[in-house]
């Protein structure tokens, strides 16, 4: 902390950029030269977003720093359905222009890759910024926040239960609107403004309006909430920015270590097939990660609930109509496009379009067609074991930027090194051997980095030139306790919150001032006060003689 908190945070960013050529940081300053907004992400986050950035969870939290600035995080899920972090930001406020700056900066840092879907907590300023910056992304409000809003505005548990059911019910939009009207009429809520407001934005929170929109099985921002909880365990409302950076770095290390363990378990331990479609189940186990295998296995098991009621044959395709045992009124339609190598399936439930996994209705048709392997058309790459490695082949085309090709190569090499690191960690001898080999490889390939990397670092400011010294943020006011002491310490004041009115220094008041017994200082001070004009009319001065000594007293002007 040789410099200010803000300057120290930027210094940390520059240090990270020296070690990571793909590290990205951008900040803005206010009119007084104070740090306003700060965004950062590292190279691993870039690879993760390039591979898994179809669904973006965006949330902010308070009480994580002494400035009361919101801490925002961009979160997603990997092929294990585990939480991954794409980037972090500390913002000036939660206004539309601030969120717009953040989303534009995020998009710039990710080489312009747009998300398919975005999940938020329902903040209206956030929504308007998303519409401006991500115009083609499907925006969804967290179902947990919607349920909590129902509880806080309706109060009656029976009414809350009926309306909460409308959050998750899977039906056609027209049917949903009929159910809503019936519920409103039943409970006499038609004249409530909040109810009408929720109905106006129903397409942003009701499950019925998201059919066919890919969200990877996510309906809430609880992943962000869980990460907020982890970060808040290490910081509090007394923390400064440079302390927050360290905590987030440690949290990232723990998350990424868990990803390595998940990769290893999925690659080197295979479950034993137990379902009636064991050929298909074995292929699923060898293709997908453990978490996705479990999800698809549940669909295979549920296939036994369905009955094919009718079949229609067309040229090159067949259409199956399915019903459910003991529920003949429920029907689904599966289109089977016959193909020799890669047959196509489309189901009216649209689970594959929403979650990226084949549904039980498709497995029912596969059993009828005697298909014993999962078609490639039903294998979504983002859920497979080799999702990160496959990025390299996807980025090999001539129309893809060199940066993305570089990140694809990085992802492929990093995936292999994950396995090597785990094997080497099993014994001390192997660890020492790999350390020697890594140092040798670093020296060998350092020349490529020097050829590509120039002296400029990827840390920039949108409103400040390089070399600008940033002023600290303004500490949020507090009335008492340890937080008030921290505020006074950060602002450079004494324990009482004021400087000495005599010598103007901190750490004491005029009654304990060491200068009050210095006659030379007191005489100069008296002369200064005596010659002051009425620009400071609060006090006047009197200088009575006392046995040849000098006595100085201050009395109120009135």
C-alpha positions, 0 to 999 in steps of 0.5 A, a space after each residue: 500500500 505504498 500508493 492509494 487503494 485504487 492505485 494499488 489495485 491497478 498495480 495488481 492488474 498490471 502485475 497479472 498482465 505481465 504473467 498472463 498475456 491474455 489478461 484483460 482489465 479496464 477501468 474508468 475514473 470520475 471527474 475528480 480522478 477517483 476510480 469509478 468502474 473496474 472490470 477484469 478477467 484472466 485468460 482461463 476465463 476467456 477460454 471458458 467463455 469461448 467454450 461455454 459462454 452461451 448462457 451468462 448469469 449476471 448479478 451484483 452484491 453489496 456489503 463487500 467493501 468499505 466504499 459500498 460499491 456493488 461487486 458484479 460477477 459474470 458466471 456460467 457453467 462448464 461441461 460438468 454443470 459446475 460454476 465458472 467465473 467469466 469476469 468481475 467488476 466493481 461499479 460506481 452505481 447501478 444506473 443504466 449507463 454504468 451497466 452499459 459500460 460494463 456489458 460493452 467492456 465485457 463484450 470487448 474483452 471476450 472478442 465480441 462473442 455474444 451470449 445466447 441467454 442471460 439470467 439476472 435478478 430482475 433489476 430494470 436498469 440491468 435489463 435495459 442495458 442488456 437489451 441495448 448491448 445484447 439485443 439478440 440474447 434471451 433475457 430471463 429473470 431469476 425464478 427464485 427472486 420472482 418467487 420471493 417477490 410473490 411472497 413479499 407482495 401477496 402475503 397470503 400463503 395459499 395465494 402465493 402457492 397458486 401464483 408460484 405454480 405459474 412460474 414453473 408450469 410447462 404449457 403453451 403461452 396461451 394456456 398459461 395466460 388462461 391459468 393466470 386470468 383464472 388465478 387473478 379472478 379467483 383471488 380478486 387481484 385484478 386491481 392490484 398494480 403489482 400484479 398487472 406489472 408482473 403480467 406485463 413482463 411475464 415473458 421474462 420469468 414464466 417457464 411457459 414463455 421459454 420453450 425452446 430457448 437454451 438456458 442449459 437447465 438453469 432458471 435462477 442466479 443461485 450460482 452467483 449467490 453461492 459465489 457471493 457467499 464464498 467471497 463474503 466469507 473472506 471479506 466484509 464491509 471493511 474490505 478495500 479493493 486490493 483485499 477483494 482481488 486476493 479473495 477472488 483469486 483464491 476463490 477462482 483457484 479453488 473452483 478451477 482445482 475442482 474442475 480438474 478433479 471433475 475432468 479426471 473423474 469423468 475420464 478415468 472412471 466409468 459407471 456400469 450401465 444399469 438401464 434397459 437400454 444399456 448400449 445407449 447408456 454405455 455410449 452416453 457414459 463414454 461421451 459425456 461428463 459424469 453430471 450430464 451422464 446422470 441427467 441423460 440416464 434419468 431420461 432413459 429411465 423415464 422412457 418406460 412411462 410413455 406409449 406410442 399411440 400412433 405413427 405416421 409415415 412420410 417420405 424420409 421421415 416418421 412422426 410418432 405421437 406419444 401418450 403417458 401411462 395413466 394420463 392419456 390426455 397428455 400427448 407429445 409429438 416426435 419427428 424422426 428424420 430417417 438418415 443412414 449415419 446421422 438421423 434427426 429427432 425433434 420433440 414437441 417438449 423441446 427439452 433438447 433445445 432448452 437443456 441440450 440433452 435428448 428427452 425420454 420421448 426421443 428414447 422411446 422412439 429410438 427403442 421402437 426404431 431399434 437404434 442402439 447408439 446416440 445420433 450425433 445430432 443429439 450430442 451437444 459438444 458443450 456437455 461432452 468430455 472433450 468440450 474444451 479440446 473441440 474448440 480447437 477444431 471449431 476455430 480452425 477455419 479461415 474465417 475465425 480470428 487469430 485470437 480465437 485460434 490461439 485460445 483454442 490451442 491454449 485450451 487444448 494444451 491446458 487440458 492435457 496439462 491438467 492430466 499431467 499435473 494430477 499424475 505428477 502430484 501423486 508422488 514427491 519424485 514425480 512432482 520434482 521431475 515435472 518441475 524440472 521439465 516445466 522449467 526447461 519447457 518454459 525456457 525453450 518456448 519463452 522466445 515465442 512469447 517475446 516475439 508476440 508480446 510487446 511492451 504494452 500491457 492489456 490494462 487500459 482506461 476508458 477515461 484516463 491516460 496511462 500513468 495517471 495517478 488515481 485517487 481513492 474512492 470515497 469511503 461510505 459514511 458510518 455512524 459508530 463502531 469499528 466501521 466508523 474507525 475504519 472510515 476515519 483511518 482511511 480518510 486520514 483523520 484522528 480518533 475524534 474524526 477532526 483535526 486539532 483546531 490549534 495546529 491543524 494536525 491530526 491525532 489530538 485536539 486543542 486541549 492536548 495539543 503539544 504546541 499550546 505551551 510554545 509561546 512563539 507558536 501561540 503568539 504567531 497564532 494569535 497574530 494570525 487570528 487577530 488579523 483575520 477578516 469576518 470571512 470566518 465570523 464564528 470566533 473572536 480573540 482576546 489576549 489578556 496579560 497574566 504576570 508578563 506571560 501570554 494567555 490566548 483564549 477563544 470565545 464564540 462570536 455571539 
